[in-house]
């Protein structure tokens, strides 16, 4: 994992650097104090040594200067000998002057030529005048030589006689060298101490940062859902207690995650296998959750639905507002069109509330009620159609019966016609009721077809022969039947009575709606796995808009003409149910003013029969 900070920001470096900074600050003050004390003690020791030597030299010089019998040469020689007795570890220049400021002796060979001349030293003059020792105190600050002058006094009785002065000039080079050596040694010691401190701080930081890094890695593993590698506990201090706490937290997070994941999987499983669609939204009506069933019903993909307003997705945003659904539970019927197919969805909205009553969103349960609505509409249409179809013949029967009761039965010309109408309408109602019973049995699965292998071509010929015989029995045939049948023998497994009923319905329709003298073409064709039967007429045809509804119950293209022809509007519906019961399908092709062709197909398997009989 890439870190978002530079190495200088790492705690691995911060702790040693902090430790080094502290050491530098501490050693800064310590070094200043130590060097200052060293200089002070060194200078004090030097002063004490120089002053001691001067006092000793003064004691040796006083007798020489008091002795008046000594010649100048002897006195100078003895003074030089006294100067030779002055010992110092520092480079020192000594001058002995008399009370008149004349140089008497010096240990500097270069100045011995100046013996007997005035020194012109201001400090010496002050000593000679004031008879007090003086020293230069600015030598340390400016690194100048240490200069001290002491008077040479002789005491005789109560009188003090000024004999001269001793001027000592000590160079500070040796002291400076010692100080520089000590400072250099001290700086080296500081650097070594800082380096050792840095190493020690780095080691100590490892002891702190390693457990912290270990816990950081554990936190990263927890964030990634890895709970089986607990952080190592390096001790029983506060950091160790923190590691133990993080490990306990990992266990609790794992248990909570497993519980949450289990609940999520259970919820996902429930939502995935629900037959109803479910949509969850936030309090603003934007979709947060949608299951597969809801996506299927809406004809959308997951990424198209999530985040979108639910009212827009359902297409009801113009008629409803979100505030209305947030007030309480509601139920809405939504019409959706997918690929031109209408789907009716029932959407039940429920409000999601917290214990405090705060509304957090909505849950919408979607059910496909297209079939239910269709069935309900068909039921209403069926009741309406049945009542209407029964009312028409009953009205005729009632009217003609009342006319007969009123005396029409006495008229031998009118009475038979009225009775014929009553009988015709009664037969029509009987046929309608019979058809309704057939449909009811087909819908309820009560019809048990009697399947048997039948020579279908022979059955078709039989039905057509019967139809032609009926036509020939009339005075003048109205129609001509054209047969276009396959030459092969076709055996299919069918209920012979039911299929005969279907073919009769198709033939009767063709005869009813075809003009007199027209041709009715009957075709029977066989294919690899099915056989197709068709009846083609030369009637007025069927409008394209009516074709999808032609096999619905009580549906008529021309209701007035259908009633005139005595139709019930159930023949094609029964035919469809019978064909589908046989595993086939039925359909129609039609053009207005050119005629219609009704076709149905049945499953067919070509059989090869072996002749096992021998002629005797």
C-alpha positions as CSV (number, residue, x, y, z in Angstrom):
1,X,0.0,0.0,0.0
2,X,1.5,3.4,-1.0
3,X,2.0,5.8,1.8
4,X,0.7,9.3,1.4
5,X,3.5,10.9,3.5
6,X,7.3,11.4,3.0
7,X,9.9,9.6,4.9
8,X,10.7,12.7,7.0
9,X,7.1,12.5,8.4
10,X,7.5,8.9,9.5
11,X,7.5,8.3,13.2
12,X,10.5,6.1,12.7
13,X,12.5,9.3,11.9
14,X,10.6,11.8,14.1
15,X,11.5,10.1,17.4
16,X,15.2,9.9,16.7
17,X,15.3,13.4,15.3
18,X,13.4,14.7,18.4
19,X,15.9,12.9,20.6
20,X,18.8,14.3,18.7
21,X,17.4,17.9,18.9
22,X,17.0,17.5,22.6
23,X,20.5,16.2,22.9
24,X,21.9,19.1,20.8
25,X,20.0,21.7,22.9
26,X,21.2,20.1,26.2
27,X,24.8,19.8,25.0
28,X,24.7,23.3,23.8
29,X,24.0,24.6,27.2
30,X,26.3,22.1,28.8
31,X,29.2,23.0,26.5
32,X,28.8,26.7,27.0
33,X,28.8,26.2,30.8
34,X,31.6,23.7,30.7
35,X,33.9,25.8,28.5
36,X,33.2,28.9,30.5
37,X,34.0,27.1,33.7
38,X,37.1,25.6,32.2
39,X,38.3,29.0,31.0
40,X,37.6,30.6,34.4
41,X,39.4,27.9,36.3
42,X,42.3,27.9,33.9
43,X,42.7,31.7,34.1
44,X,42.4,31.6,37.9
45,X,45.0,29.0,38.2
46,X,47.3,30.9,35.8
47,X,46.8,34.1,37.8
48,X,47.6,32.3,41.0
49,X,50.7,30.7,39.6
50,X,51.9,34.0,38.0
51,X,51.2,36.0,41.2
52,X,52.9,33.4,43.3
53,X,56.0,33.5,41.1
54,X,55.9,37.3,41.1
55,X,55.8,37.4,44.9
56,X,58.6,35.0,45.1
57,X,60.6,37.0,42.6
58,X,59.9,40.2,44.5
59,X,61.2,38.7,47.7
60,X,64.4,37.8,45.9
61,X,64.8,41.2,44.2
62,X,64.2,43.4,47.2
63,X,67.6,42.5,48.9
64,X,69.4,43.1,45.6
65,X,67.9,46.5,45.1
66,X,68.4,47.5,48.8
67,X,72.1,46.7,48.6
68,X,73.8,50.0,47.7
69,X,77.3,48.5,47.7
70,X,76.6,46.5,44.5
71,X,77.9,47.8,41.3
72,X,75.5,48.2,38.5
73,X,77.0,45.3,36.6
74,X,76.8,43.0,39.7
75,X,73.3,44.2,40.4
76,X,72.1,43.5,36.9
77,X,73.8,40.1,36.9
78,X,72.1,39.2,40.2
79,X,68.8,40.4,38.9
80,X,69.1,38.3,35.8
81,X,69.9,35.3,38.0
82,X,66.7,36.1,40.0
83,X,64.7,36.3,36.8
84,X,66.1,32.9,35.8
85,X,64.5,31.5,38.9
86,X,61.1,32.5,37.7
87,X,59.4,29.4,36.3
88,X,56.1,29.3,34.4
89,X,54.3,26.9,32.1
90,X,53.3,29.9,29.9
91,X,55.4,32.1,27.7
92,X,56.2,35.0,30.0
93,X,58.1,38.2,29.6
94,X,59.4,39.8,32.9
95,X,60.7,43.3,33.4
96,X,62.2,44.8,36.5
97,X,62.2,48.6,36.6
98,X,63.4,51.0,39.2
99,X,61.4,53.8,40.8
100,X,62.3,56.2,38.0
101,X,60.8,53.8,35.4
102,X,64.2,52.7,34.0
103,X,64.6,49.1,32.9
104,X,66.9,47.3,35.2
105,X,66.5,43.7,33.9
106,X,64.5,41.5,31.6
107,X,64.3,37.8,30.6
108,X,63.7,38.8,26.9
109,X,67.0,38.6,25.1
110,X,65.7,41.0,22.5
111,X,65.1,43.7,25.0
112,X,68.3,43.5,27.0
113,X,69.8,46.1,24.8
114,X,67.1,48.5,26.2
115,X,68.3,48.1,29.8
116,X,68.9,51.5,31.3
117,X,66.2,53.2,29.2
118,X,62.7,54.2,30.2
119,X,59.9,51.7,29.6
120,X,57.2,54.2,28.9
121,X,54.6,51.7,30.1
122,X,51.5,53.4,31.3
123,X,50.6,50.5,33.6
124,X,54.1,50.6,35.2
125,X,53.9,54.3,35.8
126,X,50.5,53.9,37.5
127,X,52.0,51.3,39.8
128,X,55.0,53.4,40.6
129,X,52.8,56.4,41.4
130,X,50.0,54.5,43.3
131,X,52.3,51.9,44.8
132,X,49.6,49.3,44.1
133,X,49.6,46.2,41.8
134,X,47.6,46.4,38.6
135,X,46.5,43.9,35.9
136,X,44.8,43.9,32.5
137,X,41.4,42.3,32.9
138,X,40.4,42.4,29.2
139,X,42.7,39.6,28.0
140,X,40.0,36.9,28.0
141,X,37.4,38.8,25.9
142,X,40.0,40.0,23.4
143,X,42.4,37.1,23.7
144,X,45.2,39.6,24.7
145,X,48.2,38.7,26.8
146,X,47.8,38.7,30.6
147,X,49.7,41.8,31.9
148,X,50.3,42.3,35.6
149,X,52.6,44.9,37.4
150,X,53.4,44.7,41.1
151,X,55.4,47.3,43.0
152,X,58.7,46.4,44.8
153,X,58.5,47.8,48.2
154,X,61.1,48.0,51.0
155,X,59.9,48.5,54.6
156,X,62.2,50.1,57.1
157,X,60.6,50.7,60.3
158,X,57.4,52.6,59.7
159,X,58.5,53.7,56.3
160,X,57.8,52.0,52.9
161,X,60.2,52.8,50.2
162,X,59.4,52.3,46.5
163,X,62.3,50.4,45.0
164,X,60.7,49.7,41.6
165,X,58.2,47.4,39.9
166,X,58.1,44.0,38.3
167,X,56.0,43.8,35.1
168,X,55.0,40.4,33.9
169,X,53.4,39.8,30.4
170,X,52.1,36.3,29.9
171,X,51.0,35.2,26.4
172,X,47.6,33.3,26.1
173,X,48.6,31.1,23.1
174,X,49.1,28.0,25.2
175,X,45.8,28.5,27.1
176,X,44.0,29.1,23.8
177,X,45.5,25.9,22.4
178,X,44.4,24.0,25.5
179,X,40.9,25.5,25.2
180,X,40.7,24.6,21.6
181,X,41.8,21.0,22.3
182,X,39.3,20.7,25.1
183,X,36.5,22.3,22.9
184,X,37.4,19.9,20.0
185,X,37.4,17.0,22.4
186,X,34.1,18.1,23.8
187,X,32.6,18.5,20.3
188,X,33.7,15.0,19.4
189,X,32.2,13.7,22.5
190,X,29.0,15.5,21.7
191,X,28.9,14.1,18.1
192,X,29.6,10.6,19.4
193,X,26.9,11.1,22.1
194,X,24.5,12.4,19.5
195,X,25.2,9.5,17.1
196,X,24.9,7.0,20.0
197,X,21.7,8.8,21.1
198,X,20.3,8.6,17.6
199,X,21.0,4.9,17.3
200,X,19.5,4.4,20.8
201,X,16.5,6.5,19.9
202,X,16.0,4.6,16.7
203,X,16.1,1.3,18.5
204,X,13.7,2.7,21.1
205,X,11.5,4.0,18.3
206,X,11.5,0.6,16.8
207,X,10.1,-0.7,20.1
208,X,7.3,1.9,19.9
209,X,6.7,2.0,16.2
210,X,6.8,-1.7,15.5
211,X,3.8,-2.4,17.6
212,X,2.1,0.6,16.2
213,X,2.8,-0.5,12.6
214,X,1.6,-4.0,13.5
215,X,-1.6,-2.5,14.7
216,X,-1.9,-0.3,11.6
217,X,-1.5,-3.4,9.5
218,X,-4.2,-5.1,11.6
219,X,-6.5,-2.1,11.0
220,X,-5.9,-2.4,7.3
221,X,-6.7,-6.1,7.3
222,X,-9.9,-5.4,9.3
223,X,-10.9,-2.7,6.7
224,X,-10.3,-5.3,3.9
225,X,-12.3,-8.0,5.7
226,X,-9.4,-10.1,6.9
227,X,-9.8,-11.1,10.6
228,X,-7.7,-14.3,11.0
229,X,-4.3,-12.6,11.5
230,X,-4.4,-10.8,14.9
231,X,-1.9,-8.1,15.8
232,X,1.1,-9.3,17.8
233,X,1.2,-8.2,21.5
234,X,4.8,-7.1,22.3
235,X,4.3,-6.2,25.9
236,X,1.9,-5.5,28.7
237,X,2.1,-1.7,28.6
238,X,-0.4,0.7,27.2
239,X,0.5,-0.2,23.6
240,X,0.1,-3.9,24.4
241,X,-3.3,-3.2,25.9
242,X,-4.2,-1.2,22.7
243,X,-3.1,-4.2,20.6
244,X,-5.3,-6.5,22.7
245,X,-8.2,-4.1,22.3
246,X,-7.7,-4.0,18.5
247,X,-7.7,-7.8,18.4
248,X,-10.9,-7.9,20.4
249,X,-12.4,-5.3,18.0
250,X,-11.4,-7.5,15.0
251,X,-13.3,-10.4,16.5
252,X,-16.4,-8.3,17.2
253,X,-16.2,-6.7,13.7
254,X,-15.8,-10.2,12.2
255,X,-18.9,-11.5,14.1
256,X,-20.9,-8.4,13.2
257,X,-19.7,-8.6,9.5
258,X,-20.7,-12.3,9.4
259,X,-24.0,-11.5,10.9
260,X,-24.6,-8.6,8.5
261,X,-23.4,-10.7,5.6
262,X,-25.7,-13.5,6.6
263,X,-28.6,-11.2,6.9
264,X,-27.7,-9.6,3.6
265,X,-27.4,-13.0,1.8
266,X,-30.7,-14.0,3.3
267,X,-32.3,-10.8,2.2
268,X,-30.8,-11.1,-1.2
269,X,-32.0,-14.6,-1.5
270,X,-35.5,-13.6,-0.5
271,X,-35.5,-10.7,-2.9
272,X,-34.0,-12.8,-5.7
273,X,-36.5,-15.6,-5.5
274,X,-39.5,-13.4,-4.9
275,X,-42.1,-13.6,-7.6
276,X,-42.9,-9.9,-6.9
277,X,-40.6,-7.0,-7.7
278,X,-39.2,-5.0,-4.8
279,X,-37.8,-1.4,-5.0
280,X,-36.3,0.4,-2.0
281,X,-35.7,4.2,-2.1
282,X,-34.3,6.9,0.2
283,X,-36.4,9.7,1.7
284,X,-36.1,11.7,-1.6
285,X,-37.5,8.9,-3.6
286,X,-34.3,7.9,-5.4
287,X,-33.9,4.1,-5.9
288,X,-31.3,2.4,-3.7
289,X,-32.3,-1.3,-4.1
290,X,-34.1,-3.2,-6.8
291,X,-34.4,-6.9,-7.3
292,X,-34.2,-8.9,-10.5
293,X,-37.9,-9.4,-10.8
294,X,-38.6,-5.6,-10.6
295,X,-36.0,-5.0,-13.3
296,X,-37.6,-7.7,-15.5
297,X,-41.1,-6.2,-15.0
298,X,-39.8,-2.7,-15.7
299,X,-37.6,-3.8,-18.7
300,X,-34.5,-2.1,-17.3
301,X,-30.9,-2.8,-16.2
302,X,-29.5,-2.3,-12.7
303,X,-27.4,0.7,-13.6
304,X,-30.3,2.3,-15.3
305,X,-32.6,2.1,-12.2
306,X,-30.3,2.8,-9.2
307,X,-30.2,6.4,-8.3
308,X,-33.2,7.4,-10.4
309,X,-36.5,8.8,-9.0
310,X,-38.9,5.9,-8.6
311,X,-41.9,8.0,-9.8
312,X,-40.1,8.7,-13.1
313,X,-39.1,5.0,-13.5
314,X,-42.7,4.0,-13.0
315,X,-43.9,6.8,-15.3
316,X,-46.4,8.2,-12.7
317,X,-44.5,11.5,-11.9
318,X,-47.1,13.6,-13.7
319,X,-50.0,12.2,-11.8
320,X,-48.5,11.7,-8.3
321,X,-46.1,13.5,-6.0
322,X,-43.6,11.9,-3.6
323,X,-45.2,13.7,-0.6
324,X,-48.4,11.7,-1.2
325,X,-46.7,8.4,-0.9
326,X,-44.7,9.5,2.2
327,X,-47.9,10.2,4.1
328,X,-49.0,6.5,4.1
329,X,-49.5,3.3,2.2
330,X,-50.9,3.5,-1.4
331,X,-51.7,1.2,-4.2
332,X,-51.3,2.3,-7.9
333,X,-51.9,0.5,-11.2
334,X,-49.2,1.3,-13.8
335,X,-49.4,0.5,-17.5
336,X,-46.1,-0.3,-19.1
337,X,-45.4,-1.0,-22.7
338,X,-42.4,-3.2,-23.6
339,X,-41.9,-3.8,-27.3
340,X,-45.5,-2.9,-27.9
341,X,-46.9,-5.3,-25.3
342,X,-49.0,-3.8,-22.6
343,X,-48.2,-4.9,-19.0
344,X,-50.3,-3.9,-16.0
345,X,-48.3,-3.6,-12.8
346,X,-49.8,-3.2,-9.3
347,X,-47.5,-1.1,-7.2
348,X,-48.0,-1.1,-3.4
349,X,-46.1,1.6,-1.6
350,X,-45.1,1.4,2.1
351,X,-43.3,4.0,4.2
352,X,-40.1,3.0,6.0
353,X,-39.9,4.7,9.5
354,X,-37.5,4.6,12.3
355,X,-38.5,4.1,15.9
356,X,-38.5,7.8,16.3
357,X,-41.0,8.1,13.4
358,X,-38.5,9.7,11.0
359,X,-39.2,8.6,7.4
360,X,-36.2,7.1,5.8
361,X,-37.6,6.0,2.5
362,X,-40.2,3.9,0.6
363,X,-40.6,0.2,-0.3
364,X,-42.6,-0.5,-3.5
365,X,-43.8,-4.1,-4.1
366,X,-44.6,-4.7,-7.8
367,X,-46.8,-7.4,-9.1
368,X,-47.6,-8.3,-12.7
369,X,-51.4,-8.3,-12.7
370,X,-51.7,-8.3,-16.5
371,X,-53.2,-11.7,-16.6
372,X,-55.5,-11.0,-13.7
373,X,-56.7,-7.8,-15.3
374,X,-57.1,-9.6,-18.6
375,X,-59.1,-12.4,-17.0
376,X,-61.2,-9.9,-15.1
377,X,-61.9,-7.9,-18.3
378,X,-62.6,-11.2,-20.1
379,X,-65.0,-12.2,-17.3
380,X,-66.8,-8.9,-17.6
381,X,-66.8,-9.1,-21.4
382,X,-68.0,-12.7,-21.1
383,X,-70.8,-11.9,-18.8
384,X,-71.8,-9.0,-21.0
385,X,-71.6,-11.0,-24.2
386,X,-73.4,-14.0,-22.8
387,X,-76.2,-11.8,-21.5
388,X,-76.4,-10.0,-24.7
389,X,-76.3,-13.1,-26.9
390,X,-79.0,-14.8,-24.8
391,X,-81.1,-11.7,-24.6
392,X,-81.4,-11.5,-28.4
393,X,-83.0,-14.9,-29.0
394,X,-85.0,-14.8,-25.8
395,X,-86.4,-11.4,-26.9
396,X,-87.4,-13.0,-30.3
397,X,-88.9,-16.0,-28.6
398,X,-90.9,-13.8,-26.2
399,X,-92.1,-11.5,-28.9
400,X,-93.3,-14.3,-31.2
401,X,-94.8,-16.2,-28.2
402,X,-96.8,-13.2,-27.1
403,X,-97.9,-12.7,-30.7
404,X,-99.1,-16.4,-30.8
405,X,-100.9,-15.9,-27.4
406,X,-102.6,-12.8,-28.7
407,X,-104.2,-14.9,-31.5
408,X,-101.6,-15.3,-34.2
409,X,-101.8,-19.1,-33.7
410,X,-105.2,-19.0,-35.4
411,X,-103.7,-17.8,-38.6
412,X,-102.5,-20.9,-40.4
413,X,-100.1,-18.9,-42.6
414,X,-98.3,-16.8,-39.9
415,X,-98.4,-19.4,-37.0
416,X,-96.0,-21.9,-38.6
417,X,-93.5,-19.1,-39.5
418,X,-93.6,-17.9,-35.9
419,X,-93.1,-21.4,-34.5
420,X,-90.2,-21.9,-36.9
421,X,-88.5,-18.7,-35.6
422,X,-89.1,-19.8,-32.0
423,X,-87.5,-23.2,-32.8
424,X,-84.6,-21.6,-34.6
425,X,-83.8,-19.2,-31.7
426,X,-84.2,-22.0,-29.2
427,X,-81.7,-24.2,-31.2
428,X,-79.4,-21.2,-31.3
429,X,-79.5,-20.8,-27.5
430,X,-78.9,-24.6,-27.1
431,X,-75.8,-24.4,-29.4
432,X,-74.5,-21.4,-27.5
433,X,-75.0,-23.1,-24.1
434,X,-73.4,-26.3,-25.5
435,X,-70.4,-24.3,-26.7
436,X,-70.1,-22.5,-23.4
437,X,-70.1,-25.9,-21.6
438,X,-67.4,-27.1,-23.9
439,X,-65.3,-24.0,-23.2
440,X,-65.9,-24.4,-19.5
441,X,-64.7,-28.0,-19.6
442,X,-61.7,-27.1,-21.7
443,X,-60.7,-24.3,-19.4
444,X,-61.2,-26.5,-16.3
445,X,-59.2,-29.4,-17.7
446,X,-62.2,-31.7,-17.5
447,X,-62.0,-32.7,-21.2
448,X,-60.0,-36.0,-21.5
449,X,-59.2,-36.4,-25.2
450,X,-59.4,-39.9,-26.6
451,X,-56.2,-40.0,-28.5
452,X,-55.7,-42.6,-31.3
453,X,-53.7,-42.9,-34.4
454,X,-55.8,-41.8,-37.3
455,X,-55.3,-41.6,-41.0
456,X,-55.7,-37.8,-41.1
457,X,-56.0,-37.6,-44.8
458,X,-58.8,-40.1,-44.9
459,X,-60.6,-38.2,-42.1
460,X,-60.3,-34.9,-44.1
461,X,-61.7,-36.6,-47.2
462,X,-64.6,-38.0,-45.2
463,X,-65.5,-34.6,-43.8
464,X,-65.2,-32.9,-47.2
465,X,-67.3,-35.7,-48.8
466,X,-70.0,-35.1,-46.3
467,X,-69.9,-31.3,-46.9
468,X,-70.2,-31.9,-50.7
469,X,-73.1,-34.2,-50.2
470,X,-74.9,-31.6,-48.2
471,X,-74.2,-29.0,-50.9
472,X,-75.4,-31.4,-53.7
473,X,-78.6,-32.1,-51.8
474,X,-79.6,-28.5,-52.3
475,X,-81.3,-27.4,-55.5
476,X,-78.3,-25.5,-56.7
477,X,-74.8,-25.9,-55.1
478,X,-73.5,-22.5,-53.8
479,X,-69.9,-23.4,-53.4
480,X,-67.2,-25.6,-55.0
481,X,-64.7,-27.4,-52.8
482,X,-61.2,-27.7,-54.2
483,X,-59.0,-30.3,-52.5
484,X,-55.2,-30.0,-52.4
485,X,-54.2,-32.9,-50.2
486,X,-50.8,-34.6,-49.9
487,X,-50.4,-37.9,-51.6
488,X,-48.9,-39.5,-48.5
489,X,-50.8,-41.3,-45.9
490,X,-50.5,-39.2,-42.7
491,X,-51.2,-40.8,-39.3
492,X,-51.5,-38.5,-36.4
493,X,-52.5,-39.1,-32.8
494,X,-55.7,-37.1,-32.2
495,X,-59.1,-37.1,-30.7
496,X,-61.1,-37.7,-33.9
497,X,-64.4,-36.2,-32.7
498,X,-62.7,-33.0,-31.5
499,X,-60.7,-32.5,-34.6
500,X,-63.8,-33.1,-36.7
501,X,-65.5,-30.4,-34.7
502,X,-62.7,-28.0,-35.6
503,X,-62.7,-28.8,-39.3
504,X,-66.5,-28.5,-39.4
505,X,-66.3,-25.0,-37.7
506,X,-63.7,-23.8,-40.3
507,X,-65.8,-25.2,-43.2
508,X,-69.0,-23.7,-41.9
509,X,-67.4,-20.3,-41.5
510,X,-66.0,-20.5,-45.0
511,X,-69.4,-21.3,-46.4
512,X,-71.2,-18.6,-44.3
513,X,-69.0,-15.7,-45.4
514,X,-68.2,-16.7,-49.0
515,X,-70.2,-15.4,-51.9
516,X,-72.4,-17.8,-53.8
517,X,-70.6,-19.7,-56.5
518,X,-67.2,-19.1,-55.0
519,X,-64.5,-21.8,-54.4
520,X,-63.3,-23.1,-51.0
521,X,-59.8,-24.5,-51.2
522,X,-58.9,-27.1,-48.6
523,X,-55.2,-27.9,-48.3
524,X,-53.4,-30.6,-46.3
525,X,-49.6,-30.6,-46.3
526,X,-47.0,-32.6,-44.3
527,X,-43.7,-31.4,-43.0
528,X,-40.9,-33.0,-41.1
529,X,-42.4,-32.8,-37.7
530,X,-45.9,-31.4,-38.2
531,X,-48.9,-31.4,-40.6
532,X,-50.8,-28.3,-41.7
533,X,-54.5,-28.1,-42.6
534,X,-56.0,-25.0,-44.1
535,X,-59.3,-23.7,-45.4
536,X,-59.3,-20.8,-47.9
537,X,-62.4,-18.8,-48.8
538,X,-63.1,-16.0,-51.2
539,X,-65.1,-13.8,-48.8
540,X,-64.8,-10.2,-47.8
541,X,-61.7,-10.9,-45.7
542,X,-60.8,-9.7,-42.2
543,X,-59.3,-6.3,-41.4
544,X,-55.8,-6.5,-40.0
545,X,-56.8,-4.7,-36.8
546,X,-59.2,-7.6,-36.0
547,X,-56.8,-10.5,-36.7
548,X,-55.3,-10.6,-33.1
549,X,-58.7,-10.9,-31.5
550,X,-60.3,-13.3,-33.9
551,X,-60.0,-16.3,-31.6
552,X,-61.3,-14.5,-28.6
553,X,-64.7,-15.5,-27.2
554,X,-67.7,-13.7,-28.7
555,X,-65.5,-11.6,-30.9
556,X,-67.1,-10.8,-34.3
557,X,-65.8,-8.7,-37.1
558,X,-69.3,-8.0,-38.4
559,X,-71.7,-8.6,-35.6
560,X,-74.9,-7.9,-37.6
561,X,-73.9,-10.4,-40.3
562,X,-72.8,-13.0,-37.8
563,X,-76.2,-12.9,-36.0
564,X,-77.9,-13.1,-39.4
565,X,-75.8,-16.2,-40.2
566,X,-76.7,-17.7,-36.8
567,X,-73.1,-17.6,-35.3
568,X,-72.4,-17.6,-31.6
569,X,-68.9,-16.1,-31.7
570,X,-67.5,-19.2,-29.9
571,X,-66.6,-21.6,-32.7
572,X,-63.1,-20.2,-33.3
573,X,-62.4,-20.0,-29.6
574,X,-63.4,-23.6,-29.1
575,X,-61.3,-24.6,-32.1
576,X,-58.2,-22.8,-30.6
577,X,-58.7,-24.6,-27.3
578,X,-59.0,-28.0,-29.1
579,X,-55.9,-27.5,-31.3
580,X,-53.8,-26.3,-28.3
581,X,-55.0,-29.4,-26.4
582,X,-53.4,-31.5,-29.1
583,X,-50.1,-29.5,-28.9
584,X,-50.7,-27.6,-32.1
585,X,-51.5,-24.0,-33.0
586,X,-54.1,-22.2,-35.1
587,X,-53.9,-19.0,-37.0
588,X,-55.4,-17.0,-39.8
589,X,-54.2,-15.1,-42.9
590,X,-56.5,-12.6,-44.5
591,X,-56.7,-9.7,-46.9
592,X,-59.8,-7.5,-47.2
593,X,-61.9,-8.1,-50.3
594,X,-59.8,-11.1,-51.2
595,X,-60.7,-13.7,-48.6
596,X,-59.3,-15.5,-45.6
597,X,-57.3,-18.6,-44.9
598,X,-57.6,-20.4,-41.6
599,X,-54.8,-22.8,-40.8
600,X,-53.9,-25.2,-37.9
601,X,-50.9,-27.5,-37.4
602,X,-50.6,-30.7,-35.4
603,X,-47.5,-32.6,-34.3
604,X,-46.6,-35.3,-36.7
605,X,-44.1,-38.1,-36.7
606,X,-43.7,-40.1,-39.9
607,X,-44.2,-43.8,-39.3
608,X,-42.9,-46.7,-41.4
609,X,-45.2,-49.7,-41.3
610,X,-43.9,-53.1,-42.1
611,X,-46.2,-55.6,-43.7
612,X,-46.1,-58.6,-41.4
613,X,-49.2,-60.3,-43.0
614,X,-48.9,-62.9,-45.6
615,X,-51.6,-63.4,-48.1
616,X,-53.2,-66.8,-47.9
